C-alpha cells in the first residue's frame, strides 16, 4: 500500500492537529515514522492477524459507543443541526428546528459500526472492552474544539489510518480475504468522516485526495486509542465510564434507518 504519495506529516504536526480537536490523542502515541517515505513496505510486520482484528473490534466498539451516546444525549440532539425541538432520534424536529437527514447519518453510522463489530467477531476477533471514556467536553457540545464533531473527525481519521495499514499487513501475512474486509470497512469509515464534516458545514466535506496514512503498524493505532479505554492520557479530564451499549439499547435508537449488509462473512 506504500507509495510516493504517503502522508509525510510528522508526529509533531499530527499531535498538534489532535490537540486542536481537543482529544489529546498524541499522548496515546500516534507514531508516523520516516518509513512513510516512498518505497516498499517492509516485508515484516509487528502485527499478527489476531492482533489486527482484535484492535479493529475494539475500534468498532468504541465507535458504537460514541455514536450511541451522541444520539442519546439531549445536549447534543437539541442542536438544530440534529434533533432540534425534539431529541428523539426517530422523530427529530424539522428545519429550522431540526435536521432529520443529519440524524439519519448518525443512526446509519451507529448501525454500520455494530455490523462491522459483528463481522470482525465472526472472523475471530475478540475484545475485553466493556466500557469507554471520552474527553470530558465531548458530549457537552456538537461543534467547536473538543465537541462531538471534532472527536468524530479525530476518531474516524484514526480508524481509516488503522485499516489502511491493516490492509497491507494482511497482504504481508497472506490473508487477502481479511485485506478485502479491511478495505470494505475503511471505505465506510471514510464516509463517516465526510458525514461529520457535512453536519458541521465544513466545505468541501470531501476535502481529501487520498486518506491519511498515519501508522506503520496497527498496534500503533491501538496504543493511540488507549486513553479511550482507560480514561488516562487525554489532555484534560475524561468523562465517566460509558458502557458499550447492548443491542436492546441500540436497536430502538437506530429505528428503521439501518444500513444494507453485503454478506461476506455473516
C-alpha positions, 0 to 999 in steps of 0.5 A: 500500500506504500507509495510516493504519495504517503502522508509525510506529516510528522508526529509533531504536526499530527499531535498538534492537529489532535490537540486542536480537536481537543482529544489529546490523542498524541499522548496515546502515541500516534507514531508516523515514522520516516518509513512513510517515505516512498518505497516498499513496505517492509516485508515484516510486520509487528502485527499478527492477524489476531492482533489486527482484528482484535484492535479493529473490534475494539475500534468498532466498539468504541465507535458504537459507543460514541455514536450511541451516546451522541444520539442519546444525549439531549445536549447534543440532539437539541442542536438544530443541526440534529434533533432540534425541538425534539431529541428523539432520534426517530422523530427529530424536529424539522428545519429550522428546528431540526435536521432529520437527514443529519440524524439519519447519518448518525443512526446509519453510522451507529448501525454500520459500526455494530455490523462491522463489530459483528463481522470482525467477531465472526472472523475471530476477533475478540475484545475485553472492552466493556466500557469507554471514556471520552474527553470530558467536553465531548458530549457537552457540545456538537461543534467547536474544539473538543465537541462531538464533531471534532472527536468524530473527525479525530476518531474516524481519521484514526480508524481509516489510518488503522485499516489502511495499514491493516490492509497491507499487513494482511497482504504481508501475512497472506490473508487477502480475504481479511485485506478485502474486509479491511478495505470494505470497512475503511471505505465506510469509515471514510464516509463517516468522516465526510458525514461529520464534516457535512453536519458541521458545514465544513466545505468541501466535506470531501476535502481529501485526495487520498486518506491519511496514512498515519501508522506503520503498524496497527498496534500503533493505532491501538496504543493511540486509542488507549486513553479511550479505554482507560480514561488516562492520557487525554489532555484534560479530564475524561468523562465517566465510564460509558458502557458499550451499549447492548443491542436492546439499547441500540436497536430502538435508537437506530429505528428503521434507518439501518444500513444494507449488509453485503454478506461476506462473512455473516 
